[in-house]
């Protein structure tokens, strides 16, 4: 059985200096008020054009982001590969609104696919639909409202970008993951993901949709997606995660007076996630599963279920996934045990990846948050190396 407390394996890539730096960083992000202050200060600094680039790059950026370009990520990709951990390149620039920006983002995603296809160690690429399509457009479509003529043309352009991304992945033999987003735009994303799967997932799994299992409707949607794949004779690809927008989802549901789309408590989300994993594992021969979780118990359960069902550790249809800079005790110990592991490796200019970095910092401050566990493991490794 995999030992997730093996810190020697977990931090094998980190030098003593990097380990100490990670310790102080997680110590800082564990402080909610400091993170809140940092969020406001960084937003203000960008608006005022203040030179915060160096400070950000040498702290949170280095911990959670691979580099400003694909080329800058290469040393990290090579190091990960040395220890059988795969990389998933994620162009982490967000919040764009013009067609020119959407086209530029699409071009960058296409480049990550082509780059990944020509070298080992990068089986997947990923994109957010809001990176190539306007949020209000996705919201209007998801609400079932009619488009104006102008909006219809914008919608066609957005679909063309998504189609080009998926076609490129198909042409170059890569998998492309589509990230999940807010529930009030997810209907549009789901429909496009399933449409792309019907086109490109006939022979092999190219397009992978992401399901946030903290939503009360996602387990039934998973089963419906599988049934559609059977009926239309294509292969289903899914990444299962718990979810990333809980506070925003609850707040909007309350403000607009509709039923909260999220499970009432963590137990409900955990049960939904576990049921989703079990369902996909029961169909693993014709369905791709990427289990995106930093939860140790979830990783242990999945490894145990694979064992019980006689699924090979390195079966091409089952993957564990974590974010770069987090949960190395899961990633590296699973990889050492022969399991397929892929790290989300974001890249992009420092200023433009700030929304991504702020989310990572906030994620680590949450109650019972990631930083407590990360700190404990780092302290354990510092002690093991005799650095304390």
BELJO-V766124 format. One record per residue. N is the residue number from 1. RES is the residue in one small letter. PSI is psi as a letter, one per 30 degrees, with the letter a starting at -180 (none if undefined). OMEGA is omega in whole degrees, 0 to 359 (999 if undefined). NEAR is the number of other C-alpha atoms within 10 Angstrom. Layout:
BEGIN
n->(N	N)
res->(RES	RES)
psi->(PSI	PSI)
omega->(OMEGA	OMEGA)
near->(NEAR	NEAR)
END
This chain:
BEGIN
n->(1	2	3	4	5	6	7	8	9	10	11	12	13	14	15	16	17	18	19	20	21	22	23	24	25	26	27	28	29	30	31	32	33	34	35	36	37	38	39	40	41	42	43	44	45	46	47	48	49	50	51	52	53	54	55	56	57	58	59	60	61	62	63	64	65	66	67	68	69	70	71	72	73	74	75	76	77	78	79	80	81	82	83	84	85	86	87	88	89	90	91	92	93	94	95	96	97	98	99	100	101	102	103	104	105	106	107	108	109	110	111	112	113	114	115	116	117	118	119	120	121	122	123	124	125	126	127	128	129	130	131	132	133	134	135	136	137	138	139	140	141	142	143	144	145	146	147	148	149	150	151	152	153	154	155	156	157	158	159	160	161	162	163	164	165	166	167	168	169	170	171	172	173	174	175	176	177	178	179	180	181	182	183	184	185	186	187	188	189	190	191	192	193	194	195	196	197	198	199	200	201	202	203	204	205	206	207	208	209	210	211	212	213	214	215	216	217	218	219	220	221	222	223	224	225	226	227	228	229	230	231	232	233	234	235	236	237	238	239	240	241	242	243	244	245	246	247	248	249	250	251	252	253	254	255	256	257	258	259	260	261	262	263	264	265	266	267	268	269	270	271	272	273	274	275	276	277	278	279	280	281	282	283	284	285	286	287	288	289	290	291	292	293	294	295	296	297	298	299	300	301	302	303	304	305	306	307	308	309	310	311	312	313	314	315	316	317	318	319	320	321	322	323	324	325	326	327	328	329	330	331	332	333	334	335	336	337	338	339	340	341	342	343	344	345	346	347	348	349	350	351	352	353	354	355	356	357	358	359	360	361	362	363	364	365	366	367	368	369	370	371	372	373	374	375	376	377	378	379	380	381	382	383	384	385	386	387	388)
res->(x	x	x	x	x	x	x	x	x	x	x	x	x	x	x	x	x	x	x	x	x	x	x	x	x	x	x	x	x	x	x	x	x	x	x	x	x	x	x	x	x	x	x	x	x	x	x	x	x	x	x	x	x	x	x	x	x	x	x	x	x	x	x	x	x	x	x	x	x	x	x	x	x	x	x	x	x	x	x	x	x	x	x	x	x	x	x	x	x	x	x	x	x	x	x	x	x	x	x	x	x	x	x	x	x	x	x	x	x	x	x	x	x	x	x	x	x	x	x	x	x	x	x	x	x	x	x	x	x	x	x	x	x	x	x	x	x	x	x	x	x	x	x	x	x	x	x	x	x	x	x	x	x	x	x	x	x	x	x	x	x	x	x	x	x	x	x	x	x	x	x	x	x	x	x	x	x	x	x	x	x	x	x	x	x	x	x	x	x	x	x	x	x	x	x	x	x	x	x	x	x	x	x	x	x	x	x	x	x	x	x	x	x	x	x	x	x	x	x	x	x	x	x	x	x	x	x	x	x	x	x	x	x	x	x	x	x	x	x	x	x	x	x	x	x	x	x	x	x	x	x	x	x	x	x	x	x	x	x	x	x	x	x	x	x	x	x	x	x	x	x	x	x	x	x	x	x	x	x	x	x	x	x	x	x	x	x	x	x	x	x	x	x	x	x	x	x	x	x	x	x	x	x	x	x	x	x	x	x	x	x	x	x	x	x	x	x	x	x	x	x	x	x	x	x	x	x	x	x	x	x	x	x	x	x	x	x	x	x	x	x	x	x	x	x	x	x	x	x	x	x	x	x	x	x	x	x	x	x	x	x	x	x	x	x	x	x	x	x	x	x	x	x	x	x	x	x	x	x	x	x	x	x	x	x	x	x	x)
psi->(k	k	j	f	g	j	f	e	e	e	g	f	f	k	l	e	e	e	e	e	e	e	e	e	e	f	e	e	f	f	j	e	e	e	e	e	e	e	e	e	e	e	e	e	e	e	e	f	g	k	i	f	e	e	e	e	e	f	c	e	e	f	e	f	k	f	l	f	l	e	e	f	f	e	e	e	e	e	e	e	e	e	g	g	k	l	k	j	k	j	j	h	k	l	g	l	f	l	e	e	e	e	e	e	e	e	e	e	e	e	e	e	e	e	e	e	f	g	l	l	f	i	f	l	l	l	l	k	e	f	f	g	k	k	e	e	e	e	e	e	e	f	f	g	k	k	k	l	e	e	e	e	e	e	e	e	e	e	e	e	e	e	e	e	e	e	e	e	e	e	e	g	h	l	k	k	k	j	l	l	a	k	e	g	f	f	e	e	e	e	e	e	e	e	e	e	e	e	e	f	h	e	e	l	j	e	k	k	l	k	k	j	f	f	k	f	f	e	e	e	e	e	e	e	e	e	e	e	e	e	e	g	h	l	k	k	k	k	k	k	l	e	l	g	h	e	e	e	e	e	e	e	e	e	e	g	h	l	k	k	f	k	k	e	l	e	e	e	e	e	e	e	e	e	e	e	e	e	e	e	e	f	g	f	f	g	k	k	k	j	j	j	k	g	j	e	e	e	e	e	e	e	e	e	e	e	e	e	f	g	k	k	e	g	k	f	g	k	k	k	k	l	k	k	f	k	h	f	f	e	e	e	e	e	e	f	g	g	l	k	k	k	k	j	j	l	l	l	k	e	e	f	g	e	e	e	e	e	e	e	e	e	e	f	f	l	k	g	l	e	e	e	e	e	e	e	e	e	e	e	e	e	e	e	f	h	f	none)
omega->(182	178	182	177	179	185	177	177	184	186	183	181	187	172	178	181	180	180	179	180	178	180	182	179	180	175	179	184	175	181	186	182	178	179	178	178	179	179	180	183	181	178	180	181	179	180	182	179	181	185	181	186	184	180	181	184	184	181	185	182	181	181	191	184	184	182	182	180	177	182	179	180	188	180	180	178	180	180	178	183	178	183	174	173	182	180	175	184	184	177	194	177	186	171	179	187	184	178	180	178	180	179	180	178	177	180	180	179	177	179	179	178	181	179	181	183	186	177	178	171	179	183	186	162	184	172	172	179	178	174	183	180	183	180	181	179	179	180	181	179	182	179	178	180	182	177	167	180	179	180	178	179	178	179	178	179	179	179	178	178	181	178	179	179	183	177	179	178	179	182	185	176	179	171	177	178	175	182	172	180	184	185	184	169	189	180	179	181	180	182	180	179	181	177	179	177	179	181	192	183	181	184	180	183	182	185	182	178	180	180	177	191	173	176	185	185	191	180	178	177	178	180	178	179	179	180	177	179	178	182	184	176	169	182	182	173	180	167	179	176	175	177	190	187	191	183	180	181	182	181	181	180	180	182	184	173	171	184	178	183	185	175	186	182	183	180	179	178	179	181	180	179	181	179	178	179	181	181	182	179	177	180	189	183	180	180	177	177	167	182	182	183	172	183	184	182	179	179	180	180	182	178	179	179	178	179	183	181	179	178	181	180	184	178	186	182	179	183	169	182	174	178	176	179	180	174	176	178	175	187	188	178	174	179	178	178	176	179	175	181	177	178	170	181	181	173	179	180	185	183	186	177	181	178	178	183	179	177	179	179	180	179	183	177	186	182	184	189	184	188	180	179	180	181	180	181	179	178	179	181	176	179	181	180	180	183	184	999)
near->(9	17	15	20	14	16	20	18	21	23	20	14	17	13	10	14	10	13	18	16	16	21	19	14	17	22	16	17	26	24	16	16	12	12	18	15	10	15	19	10	13	18	14	12	14	15	9	9	9	10	11	14	15	10	10	16	18	11	14	20	25	15	18	21	25	25	21	20	15	21	12	13	19	13	12	16	23	16	14	19	16	12	16	21	25	26	28	27	26	24	25	24	20	18	13	17	15	12	15	11	16	21	17	14	22	23	16	18	26	21	16	22	29	18	17	24	20	12	9	13	19	23	18	26	29	23	22	21	26	22	23	28	26	20	17	13	20	20	18	16	18	18	13	10	10	10	14	9	9	8	15	13	12	17	18	12	17	23	16	13	21	22	18	15	24	27	20	20	26	20	14	16	19	24	26	26	25	24	20	24	19	17	17	17	21	19	18	19	24	20	12	18	23	21	14	19	24	18	15	21	22	15	9	19	23	28	32	28	23	22	27	26	26	27	22	17	15	19	22	12	14	19	14	12	18	22	13	16	21	13	9	12	13	22	24	30	31	23	22	25	22	22	20	15	15	16	9	10	17	16	12	14	14	11	8	8	9	10	10	16	17	24	18	13	9	12	11	16	21	17	15	23	26	18	14	24	22	16	15	24	21	12	14	18	14	19	21	25	23	24	25	25	20	21	14	12	10	17	21	16	14	19	19	15	15	16	13	9	10	9	17	13	17	14	15	13	20	23	19	23	26	21	21	20	19	19	24	23	23	27	30	26	24	26	21	18	15	16	23	22	25	28	26	23	25	27	24	22	17	20	19	17	20	22	15	16	22	18	13	18	25	18	16	25	24	15	11	10	14	22	25	17	14	21	18	12	23	21	18	17	23	18	11	12	11	8	12	10)
END
